[in-house]
Amino acid sequence: SYVDAILPFALDAIPRDEDEGTSTIVPVYWDYQFKANRKVGRHTFDVFSFGSKDRFKLIQSESEENSAFNFGLQIEQHRLVLRHRLRLNSKTTISSSVAPKLFKTIFRQESEELGLDTGFKLTVLGLDIKALVETQVLDWLTLAAGVDVDLGEATVNLSFPIPTELKRYPSPTFDFTNTKPFDEVAPFFSHSYWTELIVQAGEKIKLIPGLRLQRFDVGAFQAFSVQPRITGRWEVTDDTVLKAAFGIYDKAPEPRFASTRTGNPNLLPLRAQQYVLGFEQSFTELLQLDLQLFFNKRYHLPTTSNNVTYENGQTKYEWYNSDGSGRAFGLELLLRYLPEPNGWGYGWVSYTLSQSTVRDRRRDFSNPGNRRGGGGPQSQGQDELETYLSNFDQPHILTVVGQFDLPWSLELGFRFRYVSGNPTTDLRSAINHLDLDEDEYIVDSNSVERNSSRLPAFHQLDIRLDKNFTFDTWKFAFFIEVLNVYNTSNVETFNYSYDYRQRSPFSLLPIVPVLGIQGSY
């Protein structure tokens, strides 16, 4: 990407008032992939390597108000997959793979005016090992079984305020500028053993029951889980298919929640019960409809805790427990027009209607019983669980895609997206306090309902024109793509003024033309 290099010139060219500034979040990214395949007799060897680096960069125009805050987010990953497949006979196949991996997440936010300088860095270095055996026992029965191993270590570097560290009386909220560095290395070793049966009950019905046994070891966190699953598919007619699925899925809590220093290694694995019911309908050979209803119930989500115990004269804070829960439900609809040889093109419409909620608790920093300076968290002062919209609840998601074949080896494509804005907590209605010693306002986020408002909806139209050149052994394409054709200022988040009474938006990309080339051999 090179948008971050050209965008400042475009922002400076936009007319605006002298005291008006803009804050735009720009993606900076690159990626690569390499794949090779070789067959030798009954053996098949694959090498697949891929990686990417994505970074959000904040570009601000001239404005003293906007220059008070800056942040950065970076996600980087690299993986190498070595896979071997052996076909023993016409009924049995053995597959195995080894995949080293590197994953990094870095977040940082700074404000000289607010005295804020916080962030975290997560580095994961690991190895995935998989083995699978699949054999056809009978004409109508196939057995599959495998072993998955995930091992390595995660390194966490934090520079964040300790939430129970409060300023001296009379300040009613904790000092978010009182940051402390924190570093911890958490080795992890997860191994699971699974099996499933593929039952072909006649020509129309297929059932796939399965079971996964999994052991988690992440730092001091240890747990064992049993996860049953089943999928069914019924071809009612040649054009109509009914399908259903149920499954239990467990995962280990993030290292920051299970840490022995700032978390609770006695947490339970996060659990989700997933229910799916749907059908597929073919109207013609090219026009297909896929509709699915889903319900997801989540248990054992980490949530803050004020519980405290005393051992050998030492105070031990629980910090987190597994009382949190959540749920999501809705429907997904996909209408596709498939491509055909010498046809005009293809396209699809995708729509999701859903709701996602979370039930957990947040620490009440205005309660002296919840302050370490006031005696530490008290179990009798435990806050009540509350239900609210999850941070990524998006009731409406609409995507329309079309690709048209034109004369002279030209292709014209478009993509339109509409997504409900994410829930947000509007701090303008929160109670804040002027700290005269520090000469700054401190906001009490507990004084306003969580996620009680939304960001503006996201909507964007992208158009792309390709010119293709085809040779004997390779292809070459030149394309021009226009992102955000009608120049919508989609808001990603808000930057608040010093007293939290006003806010200015952080917007995503304005209209951006992109030139590129693509080749394949």
N, C-alpha and C positions, 0 to 999 in steps of 0.2 A: 504494500500500500504506500501511497505517497500523498494521501489527502492532507495529512498534517503539515506537509511542506507548502502546499498551495493555499490552504484555507485562510491563514492570516491575511493574505493579500485580498481575498474575497471579502472578508469581514470588514477590513478597513475601507473598502469601496462602497459599503452599504451606507446610505445617508441616515443620520440620526442626530439627536440633540447633543450638545457639547457634554452635558453631564450624564448622558446615557451610555451604558456599557453593555456588553454581551458576554455571556459565558457559554461556551460550546464544548461538548464532550466529543472528542474525535477518536475513532479507533485507529490504532497502529498495529499492523499485523503482517505476518508472513507464515507460510507453511510449505511443507514438502512431503512427498511420498515416493516410495520405490518398491516395486514388486517384481519378483522373478519366480518362475515355475519350471519344474523339470520332472519328467516322468521317466522312470527306469524300471521296466518290467512291471511288477505289481506294486512298485513303490512310487509315491508322489511326494516331491519335496517343494516347499514354498518358503520364500523369504519375503517378508513384508516389513518395511520400515517407514515410519511416518512421524511427523512432529509439527508443532506449531507454536507460535508465540503471539499472544493477543494482549494489547495494552490500551487502556483508556488514558488519553491525554487531555488535559483541560487547557483550552485556548481562550484567553480573555482579551477583549478589546480595552481601550483606554477608559478606565473608570476607577476612581479610588475606592468606591464601594465594593466593586467586584474583585479588586486585587487583594482583598482581605483574607481570601480563603483559596486553598489549592488542595488537590488530592490526586492520587494515582492508583490504578489497579492494573495488575499484570498477571497473566496466566500463561504458563509455559509447560509443554509436555513433549516427551520424546519416547518412542517405543519401537522395539525391534522384536518381530515375531518370527520364530523358526518353527515350521510345522512339518510333520511327517505323517503320511497316510499309507497304510499297508492293507491291501485287499487280499485276505487270506484265501478266500474262495468266493463263490457267487453269493454267499449268504452272510459272510462275516467280514467286518472291517475294523481295523484298529488305528486310532489316530492319537497323536501326542503333539504337544507344543511346549516351547520354552520362550518366555517373553520378558526380557529385562525392561525396566521402565524408569523414567524420571519425571517427576511432576513438581511444579513450583507455583505457589500463589503468593503474591505480594500486594499488600494494601497499605497506603499511607495517606494521612490527611494532616494538613498544616494550616495554621492561622496565626500570623504574628500578632494581629490585633487581639485575638482571644487567648493568646498564649498556649495554643493547642499544637501538639506535635505527637501524634499517636500512629500506630500501625502494627502490622503483623506480617510474618513471613512463614510459610509452611513449605517445607521441602520433603518430598517423599521419594526415596530410592528403594526400588523393590524388584521382585521377580515373581512372575506368574508361571505356574507349571500345571498343565492339564493333560489328562489321559482319558480316552473314551473307547469303549468297545460296543459295537452294535452288531447284533446277529438276528437273523430271521429264524425263529424257532419253528413256526408253522406258517402256512400260507397266509393266515389271518393274524399272526402274532409276531411282533418284533420286540426284542429286549435290548435296551440301551442302559449302560452303566458307566459311571466315570468318577474321577477324582480331580478336585480343583485345589490347588495350593497357592496361597498368596503370602509372601514373606518379604521382610525388609525392615526399614526403620523410617520414622517420621520425625523431623526436627522442627520444633516450633520456637520462633523468636517473637516475643511480644513486647510492645511498649504501649501499655494501655493504663488508664486509671484503675486503681483497685476500688471497686464500687462501694465497699464498706468503710473506706477511709474518708472521714468527714472533717471539714474545717472546724475550728473552735466556735463555740457559741458566740453570736446568735445565728450563724449561717445555717439555713434549714436544709441544704442539699449538699451532696458530696462535691469535692473539688475535682472537676474532670481534667484540670491541668496538672494534677499531682500524679504524673505517670511514673511507672516503675518498670524497668526492664525485666524480662522473664525469658529464660531459655530452658528447654527440656527436650531430651531425645527419647522417643518412645518406639522401641522395637515392636513389630507386629508379626503375627504368624497365624493365619487363618487357613484351616483345611476342612474341606467338605466332601462328603461322599453321597452320591445321588444315583437314583435309578428310575427308569420310567418304562412303561409298557405301551406299545402302539398297537391298539386292538382295532382291527378292521372288521366291524360287525356287519357283514354283508357289503354290498357295493355302495350303500348310501351313508352309513354311519361309521364314524371314527372316534374312538375314545383314547385319551392319553393320560392315564393316572401316573403320578410320580411322587417321589419322596426324597427330601434332601436332609441329611444330618450334617450339622456344621459346628465347628469349634472355633471360638474367637480367643485370641491372645493379643491384646493391644496394650503395651506397657504393663501396668498392674491390673488392667481389666481382663477378666477371664469369664467365659460363659459358653454354654452349649445350647443348641436350639434344634428343634424338629420342625420341618417345614413341609407339610403335605400340599400337593397341587394336583389339579385335574383340568383337562381341556376336552371339549366335545364339539363335534361338527356333524351336521345332518344335512345332506343334500336332498331337500324335499322334492325338487324337480331339477331339470337340467339348468334352469335359470334362477332358482331360489335356494339359498343355503342359510340354515340357522346355526348359530354357534354360541357357546357359553364357556366360561372359564372361572375357576376359583383357585386361589393360592394364598399361602402365608409366606411372607418374605421378611427376613430378619437382617439387620446390619448392626455393626458395632458403633457405639457413639463416637463422635469426633474426639481426637486426643485431648482437646482443651477441656471437654466436659469430664473425661475420665482421668485427668491428671491427678496425681497424688498431692500436688501442691496447691492447685487452684480449682480442682474438681473433685469427683467422687468415683473411685475405681470400682465401687460396688453397684454401679448403675446396671440396669437390665438392658439387653439388646433392644434396639428400636424395632418394633414389629408393625407390619401392615397386613391387613386382610383385604384382598383385591377380588372384586366380583365384576364380571363382564358378561353382558348378554347382547347379542347383535344378530344382524342378518345381512346377507349380500343378495342383490338383485341385478340380473343382467337384462336390460331392456332390449339391447341389440348386441351384436358381436363387439361393438366399440363403445357402447354407453353402459356404464356400470355404476351401481350405487352401493355404498357400504355404510351401515348405520350401527353404532355401538352405544349401549348404555353402560355406565360404569359407576361403581361405588367403592371407595377406598376408606377403610377405617384404620387409623393409626393409634398405637399404644406405646407406652413407656418412653415418651419423648422427654428429654432432659428439661427440667425447669428449676428455677432458683429455689433455694431452701434456706430457711433461717435456723434450722435445727442445729443444736450444739451438744456435744458430749464432753466429758472430762475423764481423762485417763492419766493416772500417776501425776496429778497436778497440772497436766497439760490440757489446754483447750483445743478441741478438734471441731472444726466447722464442717458441716455436710456440704455446703455450697450448692450442690445440685442433687435432686432425686429424680425418680422416673415417674412422677405423677402426671406429666403432661400427656395430652392426647390431641387428636385432630381427625378431621374427616374431609373428604372431597367426593363430590358426585356430579354427574352431568351426562352429556351425550356428545358423541363425535360423529360427524357426517362427512362423507367423502363422495363426491360425484365426479367421475372420471370419463373423459372421452379419449380413448386410446389411439395411438398413432397407427397408421396403416401405410403399406408401400404405395408410393406415388400419391399420398393423400395431401390434404391442405395443412395438416399439423395436428396438434393435440392440445389438451388443456384439462384443468380440474378446478373444482371449487371445494374448499375444506372449511368446515365451520364447527366450532366447539362452544357449547353452552355448559357452564360449570360454576360451582361454588366451592371454596376451600376455606375451612376454619381451623383454628388452633385453640386449645384450652390449656392454659398454664398460668403461672403467677409471676409477678414482677415484684422486686423488693421495694418496699415503701421507705424511701430514704428520709421522709419527713417524720418517721416514727423513731424516737430515740432508742427504742428497744431493738431496732434493727441495725444499730451502728456499733462498730467495733469500739469506737471511742466512748460509747455509752454502755459498754458492758458486753458487746458482742451480740450476734444474732440470738434471739430467744425463741425457743420452740413454741411457747405460748403466744408469741406475736406473729406466728406464721400467717402470711397473707392468704386470702381466699383465691381459689382458682377462678379465672375469668375466661370467657369465650370471646374471640374476636376474629376478624377476617385475617387470614394469613398474609404475609408480606407479598406473596406472588399470586394472590387471588385475581383472576382475570375472567369475569363472567362471559365475555364475548371475544372470540378469536376467529377472524374471517380472513381467508387467503384465497385469492383468485389468480390463477396462472394460465397463460396462453402462449403458444408457440406456433408461428405461421411460416410456412415454406413459400418463398417468393421466387420469381425468376432470377436468373443469373447467379445461382448458388447463394442467394441471400436468405437469411432467417431473421424474422422479427419476433421478439418475445416481450412479454410484460409480466409484472407481478404487482398486485395490489394487496395491501395488508391493512387490517383494522383490528386493534387490540384495545380492550378496556384498560384504562390507567391503573397501575398498581395502587393498593391502599397506602395511605401515608398518614402520619400524625401531624396535624397542623399546629405548630408550636406558637402561632400568633395568639391563640386563645389560652395558652398555658400561663400559669403563675410564674413570674420571674422576680428576682430579688437583686437589688443593686448592692454589691459588695464594695463598701466605701474604702476598705483597706486595699483592695486590689483594683478598685476603680473599673469594675466590669459587672455586667449582668450575668446572673446564673439562672438558667431556666430549670424549672421543676417539671420534667416530662411526666411525672406521675399525676399531675393535676389535670391532665386532659385524656380523654378516651383514646385508647390505642387504635390506630388505623381507622379513624372515624371519618376520614375524607379520602379522596382519590386524586391522583395525578390526572391531568388531561389525557384523553384517549390518544393512542398512537395510531396514525394512519399515514400511509406513504405509497406512492406509485413509482415503480422503477421500469425503465424501458431499455431494451438492448437490441442492437442490430449487428449481426454477424455476416461476414463475407468469407466463404469457404473455398479453399483451393485443394483439390484432390489429385494426388500423384499415384504412381504404381505402388509404392510401399509406405507412403506417409501422407499425412494430412496437415494442412496449415490453415489457421483462421485468424482473421483480423476483426476486432470488434470495438464498438463504441457503446458505452453504457451510461445512461443518465439516471443517477440516484436522486430520489425525492424530487420528481419532475415539477410539482407545483409548489416546491419550496415551503414545506410545512415545518414549523418550529416545534418539533416534538420534545416535550419536557421529560427529562430523566430524573431530576430531583430539584430541590430548592436550596438556595443559599440565603440564610437569614441575616438580617441586620444585627447590629451590636445589641439592641434591646429586644430582639425577637418580635418586633411589632410590624416589620415589613419583610418581604422576601423577594428574591429575584430568581428566575428559573435558570437551571442548567439545561441547555438544549442539545439535541443530537444534531447530526449533520444538516446543513442547508442543501440546496440543490448542488450536486457535484457531478460533472462529466468525467468519465473514466475511459481511457484508451488502453487497449491491451492486445496481446497476441497469444496464440495457443497452438501448440504443435503436438502431434502424436505419431508414433512410428508403428 
